[in-house]
Amino acid sequence: MLRVMGLVMLIPLGFLVGRYLAKNYKNRLFELTACEQMLAKIMMYIDMQNMPTGEMISRLASSESLARLQFLTLCRDRFGTSRDFPAAWRESLEQSRPAMALKEQDIAIVLRLREVLGSMDAAGIKGAVSLMKAEIAHNIVDADEQSRVKGALFTKLGVLVGILAAILLI
Amino acid sequence: MDKKFDEAVCAFSQKISRILINLPSEIKTSCFEVSLRVGKPISLQTSKGVYFVAIDGGATKMPTAYSFVCNRQDIDDTVLALTDFSRHSFVDKINSGYITVRGGHRVGVCGTSNYHKDKLLAVSDIAYINMRIAREIKGCGKALCEELFLDGLHSTLIVGSPCSGKTTLLRDLAYWLSSGECGMLYKVAIVDERGELAAVSLGEPRNETGVLTDVLDGYKKSDGIKLAIRSLSPQVIVVDELGGEADALSLKESINSGVAVIATIHAGSVAELYKKEFLASLLKNDFERIVFIKNAAVAEVIKLC
């Protein structure tokens, strides 16, 4: 009886493993959406208030809707002590990278912000941020597609592997 | 160790501020200007003459092979640091030729100008940076304050050539007028267009300003004077560096409203002062005292009426 129950449990286990693998795709989508939102906020801060970089990063870091982007908090703390924005931005992204679902190409776009913020006038920043936003939007479409296709695939595969394992062990 | 010097040069890029902080303390104490020029050694204007900064943190009277020469990157990094990595927030200030950094130190900047239909759009390739270290010399205006104002308030013009100590004296006068420490307690409004008088940071003056002083930080002189008269009911308005017709008209309005004015202006002599057309009417009818400053000391006080 116990053996049968163990074998049956393999099916939900496979499902959970599949869901876990699929979650990574969903997380990338969420993080990219947060990045897009962050860029939109930067445009707004520049447009409406010509806000200094330090204050901008501080506001972004305390924004609840951007809580997924942990590098913002790290950057705020680093910039507060080092007063070197490009280094603070790069180091913060590098440090939070292992815990994030963003891919190499996504990180490369966000990383470019260190050369943009603070070193150009308002029009220059808005132009560069618009371009980055368009690139992120393109990656969001790709991430959404992958999340739907591969996410479902991994969940189904997980269940199938669970059933197969149960059959093989009977 | 000279706190004001260290505070001022910390606004430069990390590389340059590290070298300047290591300078001998006697140079730091006597230094009142630091100049950075692309492709040229860093120079210091001190009360003992010009010095050039060496790579090892020393200073020499003449440039040598060991002098620290600023390259393009050093200047760019310094501009970024001076603007707190927020150049977009400083475009107007850069266009007007100066940035005031924490502590009230004024940094003059210039490079290549870009005009469109007689309007300065932007300054690119900044290549020259000149920082004036704002030193607070407490007590330097006390004796003058007693001489000028013990019998009541008089509109006063402080005159001197650049770097003669006008702003330092004006700052101290404003303090003595509203501190109550030498028998005077007036309501003072400081219109601090360039942020050099009160050195406001995060809304709080970093320099001593007296107990009855209001600081209008960053306001244009003409706007600030009008606003102060209308809403702050000051007895004295303090402004630095009069520059043209608009400033003169605002001062006239203030004096005609019963509010005394203490102002500074650049001029090396009486003749130079009277050549400034926009001041003619003020000198004739409104200012009651003129104080001439030379080498950071009061050279002459003229009573006009």
Boltz contact constraints between the chains, C-beta under 6 A:
constraints:
  - contact:
      token1: [A, 50]
      token2: [B, 89]
      max_distance: 6.0
  - contact:
      token1: [A, 52]
      token2: [B, 84]
      max_distance: 6.0
  - contact:
      token1: [A, 52]
      token2: [B, 86]
      max_distance: 6.0
  - contact:
      token1: [A, 52]
      token2: [B, 89]
      max_distance: 6.0
  - contact:
      token1: [A, 53]
      token2: [B, 85]
      max_distance: 6.0
  - contact:
      token1: [A, 53]
      token2: [B, 86]
      max_distance: 6.0
  - contact:
      token1: [A, 85]
      token2: [B, 85]
      max_distance: 6.0
  - contact:
      token1: [A, 118]
      token2: [B, 85]
      max_distance: 6.0
  - contact:
      token1: [A, 118]
      token2: [B, 86]
      max_distance: 6.0
  - contact:
      token1: [A, 118]
      token2: [B, 87]
      max_distance: 6.0
  - contact:
      token1: [A, 119]
      token2: [B, 87]
      max_distance: 6.0
  - contact:
      token1: [A, 121]
      token2: [B, 88]
      max_distance: 6.0
  - contact:
      token1: [A, 121]
      token2: [B, 91]
      max_distance: 6.0
  - contact:
      token1: [A, 122]
      token2: [B, 88]
      max_distance: 6.0
  - contact:
      token1: [A, 125]
      token2: [B, 88]
      max_distance: 6.0
